[in-house]
């Protein structure tokens, strides 16, 4: 497994409200896009990524920790814990927002992926995305919790109309605004050669899926791919903060990952 992460303020915003976290020992990657004002968004996204990592790490040390949030029947223990960690992040943002009027109403999106048992578990809230490139095809693995995405799913708006709508930034679900948040989770089988991308909407709103796929599929290293995606988003306008996390599995990576997880399970 090789990975790279990068973030950029973009060409319009005055500060960067995106954050990411990598916990290599957990095979865990988290990205968050904050909202709520000049400083509050940055605080909210930092709380989100830190809380998710801390909760997953705590559950590794103590599997008896209670599950937070809404249970997901049929999900793996890893996916349940990931959703629980996101619910804890939601509460952490709310507690911080209550401390001052300046931060009241702040919130964040979050997307997190964790690799285990030749699978990947995905948890997300908001419109930050997870993609998978497999055999040259780029697939979006998360469904945006935004007004325009909801309208497209309901057949009330075309994808083309959504991409130019003035309501693009309206979220239907995020961390922070409500005491309880519904966390979407999914799990996918991991195959040799898979490449995963986490990104904030500063990338997905500037670049088409075809352009993103072309960068990830051209055989460059993950560091170069991450940097190239950010450059392209900036060249396309850079109207928002841009954050990307790229994770790639070479042919021999899956076996090593499974062996590593097996050792972790025995030790825990």
DAZIDA-V591478 format. One record per backbone hydrogen bond with DSSP energy under -1.0 kcal/mol. NH is the residue of the N-H (numbers start at 0). CO is the residue of the C=O. E is the energy in kcal/mol with one decimal. If there is no record, write none. Layout:
nh: [NH,NH]
co: [CO,CO]
e: [E,E]
This chain:
nh: [1,3,5,7,10,11,18,20,22,25,26,27,28,29,30,31,33,34,40,42,43,44,45,46,47,48,49,50,51,52,53,54,55,56,57,58,59,60,61,64,74,79,80,81,82,83,84,85,86,87,88,89,90,91,92,93,94,95,96,97,98,105,106,107,108,109,110,111,112,113,114,115,118,119,120,121,122,123,124,128,130,131,132,133,136,138,140,144,146,149,150,151,152,153,154,155,161,162,167,169,171,172,174,183,185,187,189,192,193,194,195,196,197,198,199,202,203,204,205,206,211,212,213,214,215,216,224,225,226,227,228,229,230,231,232,233,234,235,236,237,241,243,244,245,246,247,248,252,255,256,257,258,259,260,261,262,263,264,265,266,267]
co: [247,245,243,241,237,237,31,29,27,22,23,22,112,20,110,18,16,106,36,38,39,40,41,42,43,44,45,46,47,48,49,50,51,52,53,54,55,56,57,61,71,75,76,77,78,79,80,81,82,83,84,85,86,87,88,89,90,91,92,93,95,102,34,174,32,124,30,122,28,120,26,118,115,187,113,185,111,183,109,198,196,138,194,136,133,131,129,125,169,145,146,147,148,149,151,150,157,158,164,166,144,144,107,123,121,119,117,248,190,132,246,130,244,128,242,199,199,200,202,202,207,208,209,210,211,212,220,221,222,223,224,225,226,227,228,229,230,231,233,232,7,5,197,3,195,1,193,249,251,252,253,254,255,256,257,258,259,260,261,262,263]
e: [-2.5,-2.1,-2.4,-2.5,-2.1,-1.1,-2.5,-2.4,-2.7,-1.6,-1.1,-1.9,-2.5,-2.6,-2.4,-2.9,-2.2,-2.6,-1.4,-1.8,-2.7,-2.4,-1.7,-2.5,-2.2,-2.2,-2.2,-2.7,-2.1,-2.0,-2.7,-2.4,-2.3,-2.4,-2.4,-2.2,-1.5,-1.7,-2.4,-1.9,-2.0,-2.5,-2.3,-2.1,-2.4,-2.5,-2.4,-1.7,-2.0,-2.2,-2.0,-2.0,-1.8,-2.3,-2.2,-1.9,-2.4,-1.9,-2.6,-1.6,-1.3,-2.0,-2.5,-1.7,-2.3,-2.7,-2.3,-2.8,-2.5,-2.2,-1.9,-2.8,-2.3,-2.4,-3.0,-2.9,-2.4,-2.1,-2.6,-2.3,-2.9,-2.3,-3.5,-2.5,-2.1,-2.7,-3.1,-1.9,-2.9,-2.1,-2.1,-2.1,-2.4,-1.7,-1.3,-2.4,-2.3,-1.9,-1.2,-1.9,-2.5,-1.3,-3.2,-1.9,-1.9,-2.2,-2.8,-1.4,-2.0,-2.0,-3.5,-2.1,-2.5,-2.0,-1.8,-1.9,-1.3,-2.0,-1.1,-2.2,-2.1,-2.6,-2.0,-1.5,-2.1,-2.1,-2.6,-2.6,-2.2,-2.6,-2.3,-1.8,-2.2,-2.5,-2.2,-2.2,-2.6,-1.7,-1.4,-2.1,-2.9,-2.6,-2.3,-3.1,-2.7,-3.2,-2.5,-1.7,-1.2,-2.5,-2.7,-2.2,-2.3,-2.5,-2.5,-2.0,-1.9,-2.6,-1.9,-2.2,-2.0]
